[in-house]
Amino acid sequence: MPMPTQFKGLSAFPITPADPKGRVDTAAVEKLVGRLAAAKVDSIGLLGSTGTYAYLSRAERRRALDAALPVAGDVPVLVGVGALRTDEAVKLAQDAKAAGAAAGLLAAVSYTPLTEDEVYEHFVTVQRESGLPLCIYDNPGTTHFRFTPELVRRLSRHEGIVGVKSPSPEAPGGTAHLAALRAVVPEGFPLGYSGDWNVTEVLIAGGDAWFSVMGGLFPHTALALTRAAQGGDATEARALNARLEPLWALFRELSSLRVMYAAAGILGLTQAEPPRPILPLGESARARVAETLKALNLS
């Protein structure tokens, strides 16, 4: 079976600009998504963690969907549908399907720590009751739940679970992680990775997709790295990755979310700030972001 296009290559994750009351700026969403569609990214990850989905109401998530989908055109759109309650996640997945999303990204969002059986039932229920294909969203830094190869194996056997988004381990751990998952999932089941500063080596090793934060604002640079890594030019991919180290350093120190909000403002794409209680970067840190973008010629 051919791999779904939304789970290969570069999946670019933009921020979701909104006002201080959480109302989505649909014009800014259209502008950001339009840039990604024009760059011909392989897919767009709307309402991911970079898209601050957890801070938006169901109604505002739907407004973001309705703004983004027409502008995305033929580019598949993956939509974050995570929620604390299974019934709420079902509704969000139903909204995404009705809007025309290609797939949902479902994280194991929780307050009380979840068991593997609970996560399995959560995923199967959301997929069955919404009819939306789902990508496993493994984000332990946020959810404090890590998907084991055994749980991925169980979920990958469910017809509506169609891929996995894993955090990229530090080299050389990515190759081993990729091999461990390849050994338990069906042939052709897409294995994608996030974690921009660690992703290059796992892409070179055969990872199917890069779920990229920086790609949400700088798609051409992210595409160049992705194409080099997946096209067999490891030397070029590593050179591009090394060149981006000043940006990765800011991501690690300040968080990629805060840096991307600052970068979007510096580029004049939106003056929206992150949702509270997340604070925007201060003047000194913002100046460092501006200097890095200029030095790397990112625009």
ABEGO torsion letter per residue (X at the ends): XBBBAAABEBBBBBBBBBBAAGBBBAAAAAAAAAAAAAAGBABBBBGBAAAGAAABBAAAAAAAAAAAAAAAEABBBBBBABBABAAAAAAAAAAAAAAGBABBBBBBBBABBBBAAAAAAAAAAAAAAAGBBBBBBBBAAAAGBBBBAAAAAAAAABAABAEBBBBBBBOAAAAAAAAAAAAABBBGBBBBBBGAAAAAAAAAAGBABBBBAAAAABAAAAAAAAAAAAAGBAAAAAAAAAAAAAAAAAAAAAEAAAAAAAAAAAAGABABBBBOABBBBBAAAAAAAAAAAAAAGBX
